[in-house]
Amino acid sequence: MKGISWLLVVVIWCVNFGISWWNAYACGKSWVETKQIGGWQRFMSWMGAIMSASGFTWCYLLILMFGGYYAQPGFTQPGHAPILTEHAIQAGISLGYLILIPGILFSGVMIWLDSLIRAWRRRDLPSIGTAAWNTYAQIHNTYSAFSGIPGALKSIKGFFGKGSKDAKGLAVVLIMVLVVFAILGGVFTTWGIISHYAATEPLPSRRPESA
């Protein structure tokens, strides 16, 4: 049963990473053009970038947290007390979740609204299908946020609060460092992909000015 659970986690992780990569790729392909056009299209490029960076950050957060947990001396060297407990790892994931969820919800709402506008204007199957998927994704993300935030706050309070047996100085520092590294990794990965594909796109040609 545990093997199946881990397999499901890996599959979800890969899907999330793939979606984040695609969002960054799509932003990169339109980055130069939207920079020239500005306005709503430029704003939506930034929304896609935020969603991509949030997805990458979440993927890296899981790797760093679980990697740090299983790589510490408590596991690699029997007889040593682990620095990061399961409670500490749960608190770190909860902290990352609370940092990411505002950007995910805001950018998700904007992407959802944009897809509805496109579906209304075009009224074709691809745009309607995209709007339907974004509607489902936004409802799911909003429900997950409202149901997950209380538990995340409780986990963080239980770990960082006064009197916690798990909140040792080194454990707190390690959790904070891992969260920061995950965020930086997500941002730099997104920016790297956008920059790479933006560099392959030529500048949009200007229309000749009328006399």
C-alpha positions in Angstrom: 0.0 0.0 0.0 2.9 2.4 0.8 4.4 1.6 -2.5 1.2 2.6 -4.3 1.0 5.8 -2.3 4.6 6.8 -3.2 3.9 5.9 -6.8 0.9 8.3 -6.8 3.0 11.0 -5.2 5.6 10.6 -7.9 3.0 10.7 -10.7 1.4 13.8 -9.3 4.8 15.4 -8.8 5.7 14.7 -12.4 2.4 16.1 -13.7 2.8 19.2 -11.6 6.4 19.7 -12.8 5.3 19.2 -16.5 2.4 21.7 -16.2 4.8 24.2 -14.6 7.3 23.7 -17.4 4.6 24.2 -20.0 3.4 27.4 -18.4 6.9 28.8 -18.4 7.4 27.7 -22.0 4.1 29.4 -23.1 5.1 32.6 -21.3 8.5 32.5 -22.9 7.1 32.1 -26.4 4.9 35.2 -25.9 7.1 37.2 -23.6 8.7 39.5 -26.2 5.4 40.1 -28.0 3.4 40.9 -24.8 6.2 43.2 -23.6 5.8 45.2 -26.8 2.0 45.1 -26.6 1.6 45.7 -22.9 -1.8 45.9 -21.2 -3.9 42.8 -20.3 -1.8 40.4 -22.4 1.4 41.5 -20.6 -0.4 41.1 -17.3 -1.5 37.6 -18.2 2.1 36.7 -19.1 3.0 37.6 -15.5 0.1 35.5 -14.2 1.4 32.5 -16.1 4.9 33.1 -14.8 3.6 33.3 -11.2 1.7 30.0 -11.6 4.7 28.4 -13.1 7.1 29.5 -10.4 4.6 28.4 -7.7 4.4 24.9 -9.3 8.2 24.5 -9.5 8.5 25.8 -6.0 6.1 23.2 -4.7 8.0 20.4 -6.5 11.3 21.5 -5.1 9.8 22.0 -1.6 8.8 18.3 -1.5 12.2 17.1 -2.8 14.1 19.3 -0.3 11.9 18.4 2.7 11.8 14.6 2.2 15.4 14.6 0.9 16.5 16.4 4.0 14.5 14.2 6.3 15.9 10.9 4.9 19.4 12.2 4.4 20.0 13.4 8.0 22.3 11.4 10.3 19.3 9.9 12.2 18.8 7.7 9.1 22.2 7.4 7.5 24.0 6.9 10.8 22.1 4.7 13.3 22.3 5.9 16.9 22.0 9.6 16.0 18.9 11.5 16.9 17.3 13.1 13.7 17.4 16.9 13.6 14.3 17.1 11.4 11.3 15.2 12.8 8.2 14.3 10.9 6.5 17.2 12.6 9.2 19.6 11.4 8.9 18.4 7.8 5.1 18.8 7.9 5.5 22.3 9.3 8.0 23.2 6.5 5.6 21.9 3.8 2.7 23.9 5.5 4.8 27.0 5.6 5.6 26.7 1.9 2.0 26.1 1.1 0.8 29.2 3.0 3.4 31.3 1.1 2.4 30.0 -2.3 -1.4 29.8 -2.0 -2.1 33.5 -2.3 -0.2 33.8 -5.6 -1.7 30.5 -6.9 -5.3 31.6 -6.2 -4.8 35.2 -7.5 -3.1 34.1 -10.8 -5.6 31.2 -11.1 -8.5 33.6 -10.9 -7.0 35.8 -13.6 -6.2 32.9 -15.9 -9.7 31.6 -15.4 -11.3 34.9 -16.3 -9.0 35.2 -19.3 -10.1 31.8 -20.5 -13.7 32.7 -20.1 -13.3 35.8 -22.2 -11.5 33.9 -24.9 -14.2 31.2 -24.9 -16.9 33.8 -25.2 -15.2 35.6 -28.1 -14.1 32.6 -30.1 -16.8 30.1 -29.2 -14.8 27.1 -30.5 -14.2 23.7 -28.9 -10.5 24.3 -27.8 -11.3 27.6 -26.1 -14.4 26.2 -24.4 -12.5 23.2 -23.3 -9.8 25.3 -21.8 -12.3 27.4 -20.0 -14.0 24.4 -18.6 -10.7 22.9 -17.4 -9.7 26.2 -15.8 -13.1 26.4 -14.1 -12.6 23.0 -12.6 -9.0 23.8 -11.6 -10.0 27.1 -9.9 -12.8 25.5 -8.0 -10.5 22.7 -6.8 -7.7 25.0 -5.8 -10.1 27.3 -3.9 -11.7 24.4 -2.1 -8.3 22.9 -1.3 -7.1 26.3 0.0 -10.0 26.9 2.4 -9.9 23.3 3.6 -6.1 23.1 3.9 -5.2 26.5 5.4 -6.5 25.8 8.9 -4.5 22.6 9.1 -1.4 24.3 7.8 -1.7 27.1 10.3 -2.1 24.5 13.1 1.0 22.6 12.0 3.1 25.8 11.8 1.9 27.0 15.2 2.5 23.6 16.7 6.1 23.5 15.5 7.2 27.2 15.8 5.1 27.9 18.9 6.5 28.2 22.4 7.0 25.0 24.2 7.3 22.9 21.1 9.7 20.0 21.6 10.5 19.8 17.8 11.4 23.5 17.3 15.1 23.2 18.2 17.2 26.1 16.9 19.0 24.1 14.2 15.7 22.4 13.0 14.0 25.8 12.7 17.0 27.2 10.7 17.1 24.2 8.4 13.3 24.4 7.7 13.5 28.1 6.9 16.5 27.6 4.6 14.9 24.7 2.7 11.7 26.8 2.1 13.8 29.7 0.9 15.8 27.4 -1.4 12.6 25.9 -2.8 11.2 29.4 -3.6 14.4 30.6 -5.2 14.6 27.4 -7.2 11.1 27.8 -8.5 11.6 31.5 -9.5 15.0 30.9 -11.2 13.7 27.8 -13.0 10.7 29.7 -14.4 12.8 32.7 -15.3 15.4 30.5 -17.0 12.9 28.8 -19.2 11.1 32.1 -20.0 14.4 33.8 -20.9 15.5 30.8 -23.0 12.4 30.7 -25.2 12.0 34.5 -25.2 15.4 34.7 -26.8 14.3 32.5 -29.7 11.3 34.7 -30.6 11.9 37.6 -33.0 10.7 41.1 -32.2 7.2 41.7 -33.6 7.4 43.8 -36.8 6.0 47.3 -36.6 3.4 48.4 -39.0 4.5 51.3 -41.3 3.2 54.6 -40.1 0.6 56.2 -42.4 1.5 59.5 -44.0 
